[in-house]
């Protein structure tokens, strides 16, 4: 997903939320259930019980933004079996989730760190 922001982090709230909640309700979930600051600039991803809708909340320095996506025929492969109530995603995992891929099965190459070429 191309957004207008470069988020410092991407957090996924695993449990489904009541999609009647908007900015204030989702911000309260970020603070109380995720124990994070909604003012950090990070993306906070929420899904409904049917897993066919997403809401993404973020702070863009002048106010909150709320992004909404509804799938017409499919469901998001929500990582329900991963441990913890909040999952930190990479940008690649976020893209995979939006593309309909199961992020629990997708594994990229492990980064290598060298201090010398010899």
mmCIF file of the C-alpha atoms, coordinates in Angstrom:
data_MODEL
# 
_entry.id   MODEL 
# 
loop_
_atom_site.group_PDB 
_atom_site.id 
_atom_site.type_symbol 
_atom_site.label_atom_id 
_atom_site.label_alt_id 
_atom_site.label_comp_id 
_atom_site.label_asym_id 
_atom_site.label_entity_id 
_atom_site.label_seq_id 
_atom_site.pdbx_PDB_ins_code 
_atom_site.Cartn_x 
_atom_site.Cartn_y 
_atom_site.Cartn_z 
_atom_site.occupancy 
_atom_site.B_iso_or_equiv 
_atom_site.pdbx_formal_charge 
_atom_site.auth_seq_id 
_atom_site.auth_comp_id 
_atom_site.auth_asym_id 
_atom_site.auth_atom_id 
_atom_site.pdbx_PDB_model_num 
ATOM 1   C CA . UNK A 1 1   ? 0.000   0.000   0.000  1.00 0.00 ? 1   UNK A CA 1 
ATOM 2   C CA . UNK A 1 2   ? 1.450   3.354   -0.990 1.00 0.00 ? 2   UNK A CA 1 
ATOM 3   C CA . UNK A 1 3   ? 0.615   5.888   1.669  1.00 0.00 ? 3   UNK A CA 1 
ATOM 4   C CA . UNK A 1 4   ? 1.511   9.505   2.101  1.00 0.00 ? 4   UNK A CA 1 
ATOM 5   C CA . UNK A 1 5   ? 3.533   8.709   5.229  1.00 0.00 ? 5   UNK A CA 1 
ATOM 6   C CA . UNK A 1 6   ? 6.680   6.788   6.092  1.00 0.00 ? 6   UNK A CA 1 
ATOM 7   C CA . UNK A 1 7   ? 5.592   5.140   9.342  1.00 0.00 ? 7   UNK A CA 1 
ATOM 8   C CA . UNK A 1 8   ? 8.214   4.493   12.023 1.00 0.00 ? 8   UNK A CA 1 
ATOM 9   C CA . UNK A 1 9   ? 6.390   1.238   12.905 1.00 0.00 ? 9   UNK A CA 1 
ATOM 10  C CA . UNK A 1 10  ? 3.381   -0.844  11.880 1.00 0.00 ? 10  UNK A CA 1 
ATOM 11  C CA . UNK A 1 11  ? 1.288   -2.513  14.585 1.00 0.00 ? 11  UNK A CA 1 
ATOM 12  C CA . UNK A 1 12  ? -1.513  -5.003  14.055 1.00 0.00 ? 12  UNK A CA 1 
ATOM 13  C CA . UNK A 1 13  ? -4.199  -5.443  16.713 1.00 0.00 ? 13  UNK A CA 1 
ATOM 14  C CA . UNK A 1 14  ? -4.976  -9.176  16.555 1.00 0.00 ? 14  UNK A CA 1 
ATOM 15  C CA . UNK A 1 15  ? -8.441  -9.244  18.108 1.00 0.00 ? 15  UNK A CA 1 
ATOM 16  C CA . UNK A 1 16  ? -11.340 -8.064  15.945 1.00 0.00 ? 16  UNK A CA 1 
ATOM 17  C CA . UNK A 1 17  ? -12.805 -4.676  16.835 1.00 0.00 ? 17  UNK A CA 1 
ATOM 18  C CA . UNK A 1 18  ? -16.268 -3.173  16.631 1.00 0.00 ? 18  UNK A CA 1 
ATOM 19  C CA . UNK A 1 19  ? -16.162 -1.298  13.334 1.00 0.00 ? 19  UNK A CA 1 
ATOM 20  C CA . UNK A 1 20  ? -18.552 1.341   14.625 1.00 0.00 ? 20  UNK A CA 1 
ATOM 21  C CA . UNK A 1 21  ? -15.452 2.689   16.390 1.00 0.00 ? 21  UNK A CA 1 
ATOM 22  C CA . UNK A 1 22  ? -13.766 5.587   14.678 1.00 0.00 ? 22  UNK A CA 1 
ATOM 23  C CA . UNK A 1 23  ? -10.724 7.705   15.550 1.00 0.00 ? 23  UNK A CA 1 
ATOM 24  C CA . UNK A 1 24  ? -11.498 8.242   19.246 1.00 0.00 ? 24  UNK A CA 1 
ATOM 25  C CA . UNK A 1 25  ? -12.470 4.629   19.925 1.00 0.00 ? 25  UNK A CA 1 
ATOM 26  C CA . UNK A 1 26  ? -9.524  3.169   18.027 1.00 0.00 ? 26  UNK A CA 1 
ATOM 27  C CA . UNK A 1 27  ? -7.106  5.616   19.706 1.00 0.00 ? 27  UNK A CA 1 
ATOM 28  C CA . UNK A 1 28  ? -8.405  4.413   23.070 1.00 0.00 ? 28  UNK A CA 1 
ATOM 29  C CA . UNK A 1 29  ? -7.692  0.797   22.028 1.00 0.00 ? 29  UNK A CA 1 
ATOM 30  C CA . UNK A 1 30  ? -4.148  1.774   21.016 1.00 0.00 ? 30  UNK A CA 1 
ATOM 31  C CA . UNK A 1 31  ? -3.531  3.308   24.452 1.00 0.00 ? 31  UNK A CA 1 
ATOM 32  C CA . UNK A 1 32  ? -5.373  0.854   26.691 1.00 0.00 ? 32  UNK A CA 1 
ATOM 33  C CA . UNK A 1 33  ? -5.040  -2.542  24.978 1.00 0.00 ? 33  UNK A CA 1 
ATOM 34  C CA . UNK A 1 34  ? -1.884  -2.116  22.906 1.00 0.00 ? 34  UNK A CA 1 
ATOM 35  C CA . UNK A 1 35  ? -0.079  0.077   25.499 1.00 0.00 ? 35  UNK A CA 1 
ATOM 36  C CA . UNK A 1 36  ? 1.247   2.329   22.714 1.00 0.00 ? 36  UNK A CA 1 
ATOM 37  C CA . UNK A 1 37  ? 0.943   6.016   21.894 1.00 0.00 ? 37  UNK A CA 1 
ATOM 38  C CA . UNK A 1 38  ? -1.431  6.826   19.039 1.00 0.00 ? 38  UNK A CA 1 
ATOM 39  C CA . UNK A 1 39  ? 0.600   10.026  18.486 1.00 0.00 ? 39  UNK A CA 1 
ATOM 40  C CA . UNK A 1 40  ? 3.780   8.147   17.491 1.00 0.00 ? 40  UNK A CA 1 
ATOM 41  C CA . UNK A 1 41  ? 3.146   8.303   13.733 1.00 0.00 ? 41  UNK A CA 1 
ATOM 42  C CA . UNK A 1 42  ? 2.980   4.507   13.576 1.00 0.00 ? 42  UNK A CA 1 
ATOM 43  C CA . UNK A 1 43  ? 0.262   2.677   11.659 1.00 0.00 ? 43  UNK A CA 1 
ATOM 44  C CA . UNK A 1 44  ? -2.269  0.820   13.807 1.00 0.00 ? 44  UNK A CA 1 
ATOM 45  C CA . UNK A 1 45  ? -4.168  -1.859  11.880 1.00 0.00 ? 45  UNK A CA 1 
ATOM 46  C CA . UNK A 1 46  ? -7.564  -3.191  12.953 1.00 0.00 ? 46  UNK A CA 1 
ATOM 47  C CA . UNK A 1 47  ? -9.855  -5.808  11.413 1.00 0.00 ? 47  UNK A CA 1 
ATOM 48  C CA . UNK A 1 48  ? -13.538 -6.616  11.826 1.00 0.00 ? 48  UNK A CA 1 
ATOM 49  C CA . UNK A 1 49  ? -14.844 -10.014 12.962 1.00 0.00 ? 49  UNK A CA 1 
ATOM 50  C CA . UNK A 1 50  ? -15.583 -11.174 9.381  1.00 0.00 ? 50  UNK A CA 1 
ATOM 51  C CA . UNK A 1 51  ? -12.024 -10.229 8.307  1.00 0.00 ? 51  UNK A CA 1 
ATOM 52  C CA . UNK A 1 52  ? -13.245 -8.454  5.178  1.00 0.00 ? 52  UNK A CA 1 
ATOM 53  C CA . UNK A 1 53  ? -12.596 -4.886  6.389  1.00 0.00 ? 53  UNK A CA 1 
ATOM 54  C CA . UNK A 1 54  ? -9.543  -3.037  7.692  1.00 0.00 ? 54  UNK A CA 1 
ATOM 55  C CA . UNK A 1 55  ? -9.124  0.286   9.424  1.00 0.00 ? 55  UNK A CA 1 
ATOM 56  C CA . UNK A 1 56  ? -5.705  1.891   9.744  1.00 0.00 ? 56  UNK A CA 1 
ATOM 57  C CA . UNK A 1 57  ? -5.193  4.725   12.197 1.00 0.00 ? 57  UNK A CA 1 
ATOM 58  C CA . UNK A 1 58  ? -2.181  7.045   12.249 1.00 0.00 ? 58  UNK A CA 1 
ATOM 59  C CA . UNK A 1 59  ? -1.168  10.511  13.436 1.00 0.00 ? 59  UNK A CA 1 
ATOM 60  C CA . UNK A 1 60  ? 0.317   12.752  10.750 1.00 0.00 ? 60  UNK A CA 1 
ATOM 61  C CA . UNK A 1 61  ? 1.630   15.625  12.953 1.00 0.00 ? 61  UNK A CA 1 
ATOM 62  C CA . UNK A 1 62  ? -1.489  17.780  12.537 1.00 0.00 ? 62  UNK A CA 1 
ATOM 63  C CA . UNK A 1 63  ? -4.264  15.286  13.236 1.00 0.00 ? 63  UNK A CA 1 
ATOM 64  C CA . UNK A 1 64  ? -5.399  11.697  12.996 1.00 0.00 ? 64  UNK A CA 1 
ATOM 65  C CA . UNK A 1 65  ? -5.971  9.908   9.693  1.00 0.00 ? 65  UNK A CA 1 
ATOM 66  C CA . UNK A 1 66  ? -8.226  6.893   9.321  1.00 0.00 ? 66  UNK A CA 1 
ATOM 67  C CA . UNK A 1 67  ? -7.874  4.636   6.284  1.00 0.00 ? 67  UNK A CA 1 
ATOM 68  C CA . UNK A 1 68  ? -10.556 2.062   5.479  1.00 0.00 ? 68  UNK A CA 1 
ATOM 69  C CA . UNK A 1 69  ? -10.500 -0.911  3.108  1.00 0.00 ? 69  UNK A CA 1 
ATOM 70  C CA . UNK A 1 70  ? -13.373 -3.276  2.308  1.00 0.00 ? 70  UNK A CA 1 
ATOM 71  C CA . UNK A 1 71  ? -12.882 -6.484  0.343  1.00 0.00 ? 71  UNK A CA 1 
ATOM 72  C CA . UNK A 1 72  ? -15.790 -7.362  -1.923 1.00 0.00 ? 72  UNK A CA 1 
ATOM 73  C CA . UNK A 1 73  ? -15.301 -11.152 -2.152 1.00 0.00 ? 73  UNK A CA 1 
ATOM 74  C CA . UNK A 1 74  ? -12.298 -12.337 -0.147 1.00 0.00 ? 74  UNK A CA 1 
ATOM 75  C CA . UNK A 1 75  ? -11.103 -12.230 3.454  1.00 0.00 ? 75  UNK A CA 1 
ATOM 76  C CA . UNK A 1 76  ? -7.836  -11.004 4.900  1.00 0.00 ? 76  UNK A CA 1 
ATOM 77  C CA . UNK A 1 77  ? -5.493  -13.767 6.086  1.00 0.00 ? 77  UNK A CA 1 
ATOM 78  C CA . UNK A 1 78  ? -5.443  -12.487 9.654  1.00 0.00 ? 78  UNK A CA 1 
ATOM 79  C CA . UNK A 1 79  ? -2.558  -13.840 11.783 1.00 0.00 ? 79  UNK A CA 1 
ATOM 80  C CA . UNK A 1 80  ? -4.737  -15.201 14.588 1.00 0.00 ? 80  UNK A CA 1 
ATOM 81  C CA . UNK A 1 81  ? -2.319  -17.960 15.630 1.00 0.00 ? 81  UNK A CA 1 
ATOM 82  C CA . UNK A 1 82  ? 0.715   -15.735 16.121 1.00 0.00 ? 82  UNK A CA 1 
ATOM 83  C CA . UNK A 1 83  ? 1.574   -15.115 19.794 1.00 0.00 ? 83  UNK A CA 1 
ATOM 84  C CA . UNK A 1 84  ? 0.656   -11.874 21.537 1.00 0.00 ? 84  UNK A CA 1 
ATOM 85  C CA . UNK A 1 85  ? -2.227  -9.443  21.213 1.00 0.00 ? 85  UNK A CA 1 
ATOM 86  C CA . UNK A 1 86  ? -0.230  -6.907  19.176 1.00 0.00 ? 86  UNK A CA 1 
ATOM 87  C CA . UNK A 1 87  ? 2.016   -7.850  16.275 1.00 0.00 ? 87  UNK A CA 1 
ATOM 88  C CA . UNK A 1 88  ? 4.732   -5.623  14.837 1.00 0.00 ? 88  UNK A CA 1 
ATOM 89  C CA . UNK A 1 89  ? 4.805   -5.911  11.047 1.00 0.00 ? 89  UNK A CA 1 
ATOM 90  C CA . UNK A 1 90  ? 7.450   -5.037  8.517  1.00 0.00 ? 90  UNK A CA 1 
ATOM 91  C CA . UNK A 1 91  ? 6.420   -3.000  5.482  1.00 0.00 ? 91  UNK A CA 1 
ATOM 92  C CA . UNK A 1 92  ? 6.776   -6.192  3.432  1.00 0.00 ? 92  UNK A CA 1 
ATOM 93  C CA . UNK A 1 93  ? 4.426   -8.125  5.742  1.00 0.00 ? 93  UNK A CA 1 
ATOM 94  C CA . UNK A 1 94  ? 1.923   -5.255  5.562  1.00 0.00 ? 94  UNK A CA 1 
ATOM 95  C CA . UNK A 1 95  ? 2.036   -5.410  1.766  1.00 0.00 ? 95  UNK A CA 1 
ATOM 96  C CA . UNK A 1 96  ? 1.610   -9.203  1.869  1.00 0.00 ? 96  UNK A CA 1 
ATOM 97  C CA . UNK A 1 97  ? -1.407  -8.869  4.170  1.00 0.00 ? 97  UNK A CA 1 
ATOM 98  C CA . UNK A 1 98  ? -3.022  -6.365  1.796  1.00 0.00 ? 98  UNK A CA 1 
ATOM 99  C CA . UNK A 1 99  ? -2.278  -8.680  -1.150 1.00 0.00 ? 99  UNK A CA 1 
ATOM 100 C CA . UNK A 1 100 ? -4.137  -11.534 0.550  1.00 0.00 ? 100 UNK A CA 1 
ATOM 101 C CA . UNK A 1 101 ? -1.094  -13.571 1.568  1.00 0.00 ? 101 UNK A CA 1 
ATOM 102 C CA . UNK A 1 102 ? -0.728  -15.363 4.898  1.00 0.00 ? 102 UNK A CA 1 
ATOM 103 C CA . UNK A 1 103 ? 2.089   -13.535 6.673  1.00 0.00 ? 103 UNK A CA 1 
ATOM 104 C CA . UNK A 1 104 ? 2.614   -16.468 9.042  1.00 0.00 ? 104 UNK A CA 1 
ATOM 105 C CA . UNK A 1 105 ? 3.750   -18.584 6.072  1.00 0.00 ? 105 UNK A CA 1 
ATOM 106 C CA . UNK A 1 106 ? 5.779   -15.929 4.256  1.00 0.00 ? 106 UNK A CA 1 
ATOM 107 C CA . UNK A 1 107 ? 9.454   -15.837 5.215  1.00 0.00 ? 107 UNK A CA 1 
ATOM 108 C CA . UNK A 1 108 ? 12.019  -13.644 3.505  1.00 0.00 ? 108 UNK A CA 1 
ATOM 109 C CA . UNK A 1 109 ? 15.778  -14.080 3.446  1.00 0.00 ? 109 UNK A CA 1 
ATOM 110 C CA . UNK A 1 110 ? 17.466  -13.431 6.759  1.00 0.00 ? 110 UNK A CA 1 
ATOM 111 C CA . UNK A 1 111 ? 19.672  -10.316 6.663  1.00 0.00 ? 111 UNK A CA 1 
ATOM 112 C CA . UNK A 1 112 ? 23.417  -10.924 6.893  1.00 0.00 ? 112 UNK A CA 1 
ATOM 113 C CA . UNK A 1 113 ? 25.806  -8.623  8.743  1.00 0.00 ? 113 UNK A CA 1 
ATOM 114 C CA . UNK A 1 114 ? 29.506  -8.705  7.939  1.00 0.00 ? 114 UNK A CA 1 
ATOM 115 C CA . UNK A 1 115 ? 32.287  -6.615  9.377  1.00 0.00 ? 115 UNK A CA 1 
ATOM 116 C CA . UNK A 1 116 ? 34.892  -7.405  6.730  1.00 0.00 ? 116 UNK A CA 1 
ATOM 117 C CA . UNK A 1 117 ? 35.120  -8.814  3.199  1.00 0.00 ? 117 UNK A CA 1 
ATOM 118 C CA . UNK A 1 118 ? 38.026  -11.126 4.084  1.00 0.00 ? 118 UNK A CA 1 
# 
